[in-house]
Amino acid sequence: MEHHKTAEAGEVGRLRTDQEAYREAFGRFLAGTDETAATHAYLREVVERLPARRVFLDVGAGDGTTTRFLAPWFGRTVCVEPSAPMRRALARAVPQAEVVGEAVDAARVDARADLALLSHVLYYVPRVRWAATVARILEWVAPGGLLLVLLQDPGNACMRMVHHFTGHRFDLRELAGELAALPAGLVAGSALDVVPACYRSRDLEETVMVAGFHLSVPGGPPVAREAVEAYVRRHFGDGEGSYAFRHDQHVLRVERGR
């Protein structure tokens, strides 16, 4: 299989979102984690508390898995997704969605969303642009509407691995502290939630492949497969052929000013 060929090449990580190897690794990660179920349960609670459900905006919608889950609650669904392969998958998953094909800083969105979602996108945005990206998206949120920003908890096992091999650290708590500097009236308030998640597998090759997916952060260095396998065995293995790692998520809830 292709992931075995990738392993034999001697490096993992450095996958791009437009590559088939990226989509395969992402699919295997989703198949082994409870993240989707946990996230959807959390999102359902958020949606049920919304005072209005006219427009849902999914920024970086990917293959549309979460978009498809949330869309039925809203009268209109708008997505921002710059990746052509992901847009094709998104069109199959949510054919009724309106799709904008540019990145956030170039996108033109004719919407005022009651709920906007920015899920696991900021890894691919330069750190100095995080606050500006959030400010841009909030312009597309209706007064009193809600923006949810998701990233992994930097202290979880998965992100400790990412920091170990790449030196990168992504912390939404830092962004929360910067919201007060955004234009007056844009943010009415914010709070940080935690959504638990765990990946499990009995396949070492697959676990190394999934680790490589998580190590594919922009600007990350090439990582020797042998080093990743050794890390997986030591930190994620139970010594009896099973592997698991926590990857709890942080969710920053940002309310748009009225």
Buried (B, 14 or more C-beta within 10 A) or exposed (E): EEBEEBBEEEBBBBBEBEEEBBBBBBEBBBEBBBBBEBBBEBBEEBBEEBEEBBBBBBBBBBBBBBBBBBBEBBEBBBBBBBBEBBBEBBBEBBEEBBBBBEBBEEBEBEBBBBBBBBBBBBBEBEEEEBBBBBBBBBEBBBEBBBBBBBBBBBEBBBBBBBBBBBEBEBBBEEBBEEBEEBEEEBBBEBEBBEBBBBBEBEBBBBBBBBBBBBBBBEEBEEBEBEEBBEBBBEBBBEEEEBBBBBBBBBBBBBBBBE
